[in-house]
Amino acid sequence: MSESQINEAIPAQTVRSRKRPGFAVWLAVAALGVAGWQFYTTQQQLDSMRQELARRLAEGSGAGKEQRAIAEQAILAARATDGKLALVEARVNESAGQYATLNGMYQELTKNRTDWLLSEIEHTLAIASQQLQLAGNVSAAVSALEMVDARLSKFDRPQLIAVKKAVATDLEKLKALPYLDTVGLTVKIDRLMLSVDAMPLVVDAHRLGGAQPGKPAQPPANAPWWERLSAEISGSLGELIHIRRMDKPEALLLSPEQAFFLRENLKMRLLDARLALMQRDGKTYAADIAAARSYVQRYFDRDAAATSQWLATLGELEGAPLDISLPDMSASLKAVRDAQGNSGE
């Protein structure tokens, strides 16, 4: 390159270099303005954020105080609840102790009541068994067992189950026996004993009725004299002689003392029959009834109404079902005694 060209080129570069600093300044001012605006905006945002944060912190502080107040109230309520729970627990423990005491007292009372019941039942069954074996009183034994069964039905204790079964079994056995009206038969025997003295003997009927024959028919007043004489002689002979047939002449030979002992012997036979009825002794009962009938038919006037009624009543006593083996009540008594032993353990 020539010198002239070089000289021409240098001023052009100088001119460009002079123009560049002004543009850079403006560019720097613009950048500074943008930076300032950004700084201002940032400061505004930071201020707003600080205010929001302060507001939220204030709100959070108020909420925290409220929460602390609520927490304190909850703590107080929990403490009060704990106190109440402790009081309730103490009362529950006290009630549990009282319940245990009452339960023990109830068990003891129930046990004593069961013992009393078993003792009473044993006494009732023992008396009914004696009446059944000694007197043959089936109706009394049935009544006693029904009463015991009704008493037992009110209790549901396990130790009474065997007693209930035994009593029910004995009751069924007694009810299956043929019915015997012991009281009615006894009343009839007593009635016969009281009416023995009212029955006439054959000798009494002979003395009273046989010595007064009917008067023969009298002839008319206009009859001949021999007819009237014949009638008077026949009447006189009829008053002196009376003919009567007697199958058992020894009945006419009884003296008043013998008649008294005959009546007493008949009463003794009836009394023996009554005792045999009470004892369920069929053979003795039948023998006494047959002997009483024999006495009456042999020595008493069977044509009299009192004797006929007496024999009819005696016939109602014959054939009573006494030859029956009575069951005992040992099963019920054993069950009661076993229950008493179990309740005492």
C-alpha positions in Angstrom: 0.0 0.0 0.0 1.2 3.4 -0.8 1.7 6.2 1.7 -1.2 8.2 0.3 -3.5 5.3 0.8 -2.3 4.9 4.3 -2.9 8.5 5.0 -6.4 8.4 3.6 -7.2 5.3 5.7 -6.1 6.7 9.0 -8.6 9.6 9.2 -11.5 7.3 8.5 -10.6 5.0 11.4 -10.2 8.1 13.6 -13.7 9.3 12.7 -15.2 5.8 13.6 -13.3 5.8 16.9 -14.7 9.2 17.8 -18.3 8.1 17.1 -18.2 4.8 19.1 -17.9 6.3 22.7 -21.2 8.1 22.5 -23.2 5.0 21.5 -21.6 3.0 24.3 -22.6 5.7 26.8 -26.1 5.5 25.7 -26.0 1.8 25.8 -24.6 1.9 29.3 -27.2 4.5 30.4 -29.9 2.3 29.0 -28.5 -0.7 30.7 -28.2 1.3 33.9 -31.8 2.4 33.5 -33.0 -1.2 33.0 -31.0 -2.3 35.9 -32.4 0.5 38.0 -35.9 -0.4 36.9 -35.3 -4.0 37.7 -33.8 -3.1 41.1 -36.8 -0.9 41.8 -39.2 -3.6 40.7 -37.3 -6.1 42.8 -37.5 -3.8 45.8 -41.2 -3.4 45.3 -41.6 -7.1 45.1 -39.5 -7.6 48.2 -41.4 -5.0 50.1 -44.7 -6.6 49.1 -43.3 -10.0 50.1 -42.1 -8.5 53.4 -45.5 -7.1 54.1 -47.2 -10.3 53.1 -44.8 -12.3 55.2 -45.3 -9.9 58.1 -49.1 -10.2 57.7 -48.9 -13.9 57.6 -46.5 -14.0 60.5 -49.0 -11.8 62.4 -51.8 -14.1 61.4 -49.7 -17.1 62.3 -48.9 -15.6 65.6 -52.6 -15.0 66.3 -53.5 -18.5 65.2 -50.8 -19.9 67.3 -52.1 -18.0 70.4 -55.6 -19.3 69.6 -54.2 -22.8 69.2 -52.2 -22.5 72.4 -55.4 -21.3 74.1 -57.3 -24.2 72.6 -54.5 -26.6 73.6 -54.5 -25.3 77.1 -58.3 -25.7 77.4 -57.9 -29.2 76.0 -55.2 -30.0 78.5 -57.4 -28.7 81.3 -60.4 -30.7 80.0 -58.2 -33.8 79.8 -57.0 -33.3 83.3 -60.6 -32.9 84.5 -61.6 -35.9 82.5 -58.7 -37.9 84.1 -59.9 -36.9 87.5 -63.4 -37.9 86.7 -62.2 -41.2 85.2 -60.2 -41.9 88.3 -63.2 -41.2 90.5 -65.4 -43.4 88.2 -62.7 -46.1 88.4 -62.7 -45.9 92.1 -66.4 -46.2 92.3 -66.4 -49.1 89.8 -63.8 -50.9 92.0 -65.9 -50.2 95.1 -69.1 -51.4 93.3 -67.2 -54.5 92.1 -66.2 -55.2 95.7 -69.8 -54.7 96.9 -71.0 -57.0 94.1 -68.6 -59.7 95.1 -69.7 -59.4 98.7 -73.4 -59.4 97.7 -72.8 -62.4 95.4 -71.1 -64.3 98.2 -74.0 -63.5 100.6 -76.5 -64.5 97.9 -74.8 -67.8 97.3 -74.6 -68.4 101.0 -78.3 -67.5 101.4 -79.3 -69.6 98.4 -77.3 -72.5 99.8 -79.0 -72.2 103.2 -82.4 -71.9 101.6 -81.7 -75.1 99.6 -80.6 -76.8 102.8 -83.8 -75.7 104.5 -85.9 -76.9 101.5 -84.2 -80.3 101.5 -84.7 -80.7 105.2 -88.3 -79.9 104.9 -88.8 -82.2 102.0 -87.0 -85.0 103.8 -89.3 -84.6 106.8 -92.4 -84.6 104.7 -91.3 -87.7 102.7 -90.5 -89.5 105.9 -93.9 -88.9 107.4 -95.6 -89.9 104.2 -93.6 -93.1 104.0 -94.5 -94.0 107.5 -98.2 -93.4 106.8 -97.9 -95.4 103.6 -96.2 -98.4 105.2 -97.9 -98.5 108.6 -101.4 -97.4 107.7 -101.5 -97.9 103.9 -102.7 -94.3 103.4 -102.1 -94.0 99.7 -104.1 -90.7 99.3 -102.0 -89.0 102.0 -98.8 -90.1 100.4 -100.0 -88.9 97.0 -100.9 -85.5 98.5 -97.5 -85.2 100.2 -95.6 -86.0 97.0 -97.7 -83.6 95.0 -96.9 -80.9 97.5 -93.2 -81.7 97.4 -93.3 -81.7 93.6 -95.0 -78.3 93.6 -92.3 -76.9 96.0 -89.4 -78.3 93.9 -90.9 -76.8 90.6 -90.1 -73.3 92.0 -86.3 -74.0 92.2 -83.9 -74.5 89.3 -80.8 -75.5 91.2 -78.8 -78.4 89.6 -78.6 -80.5 92.8 -82.4 -80.7 92.9 -82.8 -82.5 89.5 -82.3 -86.0 90.9 -84.8 -85.2 93.7 -87.4 -84.0 91.2 -87.0 -87.2 89.1 -87.3 -89.5 92.1 -90.4 -87.7 93.5 -92.0 -87.8 90.0 -91.3 -91.6 89.7 -92.7 -92.4 93.1 -95.8 -90.2 92.4 -96.5 -92.1 89.2 -96.3 -95.4 91.0 -98.7 -94.4 93.7 -101.2 -92.9 91.2 -101.1 -96.2 89.2 -102.4 -98.2 92.2 -106.1 -99.2 92.3 -108.2 -96.6 94.1 -109.2 -97.5 97.6 -111.5 -95.2 99.6 -110.0 -95.9 103.0 -111.9 -93.1 104.6 -115.2 -94.1 103.2 -114.8 -97.7 104.3 -113.7 -96.6 107.7 -116.8 -94.5 108.1 -119.0 -97.4 107.1 -117.3 -99.7 109.6 -117.8 -97.1 112.4 -121.5 -96.8 111.4 -121.9 -100.6 111.6 -120.2 -100.6 115.1 -122.6 -97.9 116.3 -125.7 -99.8 115.0 -124.9 -103.2 116.5 -126.9 -102.4 119.7 -130.0 -101.4 117.6 -130.3 -104.8 115.8 -132.7 -107.2 117.4 -131.6 -110.7 118.2 -133.6 -113.8 117.3 -134.4 -114.5 120.9 -135.7 -111.0 121.3 -138.0 -111.4 118.3 -139.2 -114.7 119.7 -140.0 -113.3 123.1 -141.7 -110.2 121.8 -143.3 -111.3 118.6 -143.6 -115.0 118.9 -145.6 -114.9 122.3 -148.4 -112.9 120.7 -150.0 -114.9 118.0 -152.9 -113.6 116.1 -156.3 -114.1 117.6 -158.6 -116.7 115.8 -161.7 -115.5 114.2 -164.7 -115.3 116.6 -168.0 -116.9 115.6 -171.0 -114.7 115.1 -173.2 -114.0 118.1 -176.1 -116.0 116.8 -174.0 -119.1 116.3 -174.8 -122.2 118.2 -173.3 -122.6 121.7 -171.1 -125.5 120.7 -169.4 -123.4 118.0 -168.7 -120.6 120.4 -167.3 -123.0 123.0 -165.1 -124.6 120.4 -163.7 -121.2 119.3 -162.9 -120.2 122.9 -161.1 -123.5 123.5 -159.0 -123.1 120.3 -158.1 -119.6 121.2 -157.0 -120.6 124.7 -154.8 -123.4 123.3 -153.3 -121.1 120.7 -152.2 -118.7 123.4 -150.5 -121.6 125.3 -148.8 -123.2 122.3 -147.0 -121.4 119.4 -145.2 -123.4 116.7 -142.2 -121.8 114.9 -139.4 -123.4 112.8 -135.9 -122.5 113.8 -132.9 -123.7 111.8 -130.5 -122.7 114.6 -132.1 -123.3 117.9 -129.0 -122.2 119.9 -129.9 -118.6 119.1 -133.0 -119.0 121.3 -130.8 -120.1 124.3 -128.9 -116.9 124.6 -129.1 -115.3 128.1 -129.0 -111.5 128.4 -125.4 -111.7 129.5 -124.4 -113.8 126.5 -126.3 -111.5 124.2 -124.2 -108.6 125.6 -120.9 -110.4 125.0 -122.2 -111.4 121.5 -122.7 -107.8 120.6 -119.3 -106.8 122.0 -117.6 -109.6 120.2 -119.3 -108.4 116.9 -117.9 -104.9 117.6 -114.5 -106.3 118.2 -114.6 -108.1 114.9 -115.5 -104.8 113.2 -112.7 -103.0 115.0 -110.2 -105.7 113.9 -111.5 -105.3 110.3 -110.9 -101.5 110.6 -107.3 -102.0 111.8 -106.7 -104.5 109.0 -108.0 -101.9 106.5 -105.6 -99.4 107.9 -102.7 -101.9 107.6 -103.8 -103.2 104.1 -104.0 -106.7 105.5 -106.5 -108.3 103.1 -106.7 -111.7 104.7 -107.4 -110.5 108.2 -109.9 -108.0 106.8 -111.8 -110.6 104.8 -111.8 -113.0 107.8 -113.2 -110.4 110.2 -115.9 -109.2 107.7 -117.0 -112.9 107.1 -117.1 -113.6 110.9 -119.2 -110.5 111.4 -121.7 -111.6 108.7 -121.8 -115.1 110.3 -122.6 -113.7 113.7 -125.4 -111.6 112.4 -126.9 -114.3 110.2 -126.8 -116.8 113.1 -128.0 -114.8 116.1 -129.8 -111.7 114.9 -133.2 -111.4 113.4 -132.7 -111.2 109.6 -136.3 -110.3 109.0 -135.9 -107.0 110.8 -135.3 -103.9 108.7 -132.3 -102.8 110.8 -130.6 -106.2 110.3 -131.3 -106.1 106.5 -129.8 -102.6 106.2 -126.8 -103.6 108.4 -126.1 -106.7 106.2 -126.4 -104.5 103.0 -123.8 -102.1 104.4 -121.6 -105.0 105.3 -121.8 -106.3 101.8 -120.4 -102.9 100.5 -117.3 -103.6 102.6 -116.6 -107.0 101.1 -114.2 -107.3 98.2 -112.2 -104.2 99.0 -108.8 -104.4 97.0 -106.5 -104.7 100.0 -104.1 -107.4 98.7 -101.9 -104.9 96.9 -98.1 -104.5 97.4 -97.6 -100.9 98.2 -94.4 -99.2 96.9 -92.0 -97.5 99.2 -90.6 -94.0 99.0 -87.0 -95.0 99.6 -85.8 -93.6 96.2 -87.1 -90.2 97.0 -85.6 -90.2 100.5 -82.2 -91.4 99.1 -82.2 -88.6 96.5 -83.0 -86.0 99.1 -80.2 -87.2 101.4 -77.7 -87.4 98.5 -78.6 -83.8 97.6 -78.1 -82.7 101.2 -74.6 -84.3 101.1 -73.7 -82.5 97.8 -75.0 -79.1 99.1 -72.8 -79.4 102.1 -69.6 -79.8 100.2 
